[in-house]
Amino acid sequence: MPNLKVFVALAAVALLAVTPPSAVTGQLSSLRPVGRFSALPPAIVAGRFSVDGVSAKGWQMAEPGGAFSATDVPVPGAPGRRLIFAACDAALCVIHYERGGIAHFYEILALSLRSNGWTAVWNVTGPKPIATFDAFAASVKNGTFGAKWGAQSVKGDF
């Protein structure tokens, strides 16, 4: 039954997609909460990183609770993303934010500092926000993260 094989293969990919990579799980305990988008490393704030080979140049994000374009009707001057939480150490940042537009959803983006600059090591979307970094870290540690989260393709999105 070829359809069953395809289904099983897709299910396996989906499970892998929501499991944080070792680059994230191995550094969870060293990450410290960052309360504002503007307090992230300057290269990240400026969008000097890539996701799936696509430059994030020009990306913008509202501070927690700030105005942003939550629907497909843009708010003049407001970005399409708003920070929920972030946590970083010297070499890794995990950023959780909401995205507006036709479909309002939530993303987690993990960026790792490599010799050529910041680059995405994990990017997933989900239907509901996670309240805090501590709640995210606890769900990763106890294996409950990911039930409704999936891989995010960002080609052309930054």
C-alpha positions as CSV (number, residue, x, y, z in Angstrom):
1,M,0.0,0.0,0.0
2,P,2.0,3.0,-1.2
3,N,-0.2,5.6,0.4
4,L,0.5,4.1,3.9
5,K,4.2,4.3,3.3
6,V,3.9,8.0,2.3
7,F,1.8,8.7,5.4
8,V,4.3,7.0,7.7
9,A,7.1,8.9,6.1
10,L,5.3,12.2,6.5
11,A,4.4,11.4,10.1
12,A,8.0,10.6,10.9
13,V,9.2,13.9,9.3
14,A,6.5,15.8,11.3
15,L,7.7,14.2,14.5
16,L,11.3,15.1,13.8
17,A,10.3,18.6,12.8
18,V,8.9,19.5,16.2
19,T,11.6,17.9,18.3
20,P,14.2,20.6,19.2
21,P,17.6,19.7,17.9
22,S,20.5,19.1,20.2
23,A,21.8,22.6,19.5
24,V,18.8,23.8,21.4
25,T,18.3,21.0,24.0
26,G,21.9,20.9,24.9
27,Q,22.0,24.6,25.8
28,L,18.6,25.1,27.4
29,S,20.0,25.4,30.9
30,S,22.5,28.1,29.8
31,L,19.9,30.3,28.1
32,R,18.8,33.4,30.0
33,P,15.5,35.3,29.4
34,V,15.6,38.4,27.3
35,G,12.6,40.7,27.9
36,R,12.7,42.9,24.9
37,F,13.4,42.5,21.2
38,S,15.7,45.4,21.3
39,A,17.9,43.6,23.9
40,L,18.6,40.7,21.6
41,P,22.1,40.6,20.0
42,P,22.4,43.5,17.7
43,A,22.9,41.3,14.6
44,I,19.6,39.6,15.3
45,V,17.8,42.8,15.9
46,A,19.2,44.1,12.6
47,G,18.2,40.9,10.7
48,R,21.7,39.9,9.9
49,F,21.0,36.2,9.9
50,S,19.6,33.6,7.6
51,V,16.8,31.1,7.7
52,D,16.9,28.2,5.2
53,G,19.4,30.2,3.2
54,V,17.1,33.2,3.1
55,S,18.4,36.5,4.5
56,A,16.3,38.1,7.2
57,K,17.4,41.5,6.2
58,G,14.7,44.0,7.0
59,W,12.8,41.9,9.5
60,Q,11.1,43.8,12.3
61,M,9.4,42.8,15.5
62,A,7.3,44.7,18.0
63,E,8.2,44.5,21.7
64,P,6.0,42.4,24.0
65,G,2.5,44.0,24.2
66,G,3.4,46.5,21.4
67,A,1.3,47.3,18.4
68,F,1.8,45.0,15.4
69,S,-0.2,44.0,12.3
70,A,-2.1,41.1,13.7
71,T,-4.5,40.6,10.7
72,D,-4.3,40.9,6.9
73,V,-5.1,44.7,7.4
74,P,-1.7,46.2,8.2
75,V,-1.4,48.7,11.0
76,P,0.6,51.6,9.4
77,G,4.2,51.5,10.7
78,A,3.7,48.4,12.7
79,P,5.7,45.2,12.1
80,G,4.0,41.8,11.3
81,R,5.7,40.1,14.3
82,R,5.5,40.6,18.1
83,L,7.9,39.1,20.6
84,I,6.4,36.8,23.3
85,F,9.7,35.7,24.8
86,A,13.3,35.2,24.0
87,A,16.3,33.5,25.8
88,C,19.9,33.7,24.8
89,D,23.4,32.8,25.7
90,A,26.6,33.8,23.8
91,A,26.0,31.3,21.0
92,L,22.2,30.6,20.9
93,C,19.0,32.6,20.9
94,V,15.5,31.0,21.1
95,I,12.9,33.6,20.0
96,H,9.1,33.0,20.4
97,Y,6.8,35.4,18.6
98,E,3.5,35.8,17.0
99,R,2.9,36.5,13.4
100,G,0.1,38.4,11.9
101,G,-1.4,38.3,8.5
102,I,-4.2,36.3,6.8
103,A,-3.3,33.4,9.2
104,H,-2.3,34.5,12.8
105,F,0.1,32.0,14.3
106,Y,3.1,31.6,16.6
107,E,6.7,30.7,15.8
108,I,9.8,29.6,17.6
109,L,13.0,30.4,15.9
110,A,16.4,29.2,17.3
111,L,19.4,31.0,16.0
112,S,23.0,29.7,16.5
113,L,26.1,31.9,16.2
114,R,28.5,30.2,13.8
115,S,31.7,31.4,12.2
116,N,29.8,33.1,9.4
117,G,27.2,34.7,11.7
118,W,23.8,33.9,13.1
119,T,21.9,31.1,11.3
120,A,18.6,29.3,12.0
121,V,19.0,25.8,13.5
122,W,15.3,25.3,14.2
123,N,12.0,27.0,13.1
124,V,8.5,25.7,14.0
125,T,5.0,27.1,14.1
126,G,2.1,26.4,16.4
127,P,-1.5,27.5,17.1
128,K,-1.1,28.9,20.6
129,P,1.6,30.9,22.4
130,I,3.8,29.5,25.1
131,A,3.6,32.0,28.1
132,T,7.3,31.9,29.2
133,F,10.7,30.6,28.4
134,D,10.5,28.5,31.6
135,A,7.3,26.9,30.4
136,F,8.9,26.1,27.0
137,A,12.1,24.7,28.6
138,A,10.0,22.5,31.0
139,S,8.0,21.1,28.1
140,V,11.1,20.3,26.2
141,K,12.8,18.7,29.2
142,N,9.8,16.5,30.0
143,G,9.1,15.6,26.4
144,T,5.7,17.2,26.1
145,F,6.6,19.9,23.6
146,G,5.4,19.7,20.1
147,A,2.0,18.1,19.9
148,K,0.6,20.8,17.7
149,W,3.8,22.4,16.4
150,G,5.2,21.8,12.9
151,A,8.0,22.7,10.7
152,Q,8.0,26.2,9.2
153,S,9.2,26.8,5.7
154,V,10.4,30.4,5.5
155,K,11.5,30.6,1.8
156,G,10.8,34.1,0.7
157,D,9.4,35.1,4.0
158,F,12.2,37.3,5.2
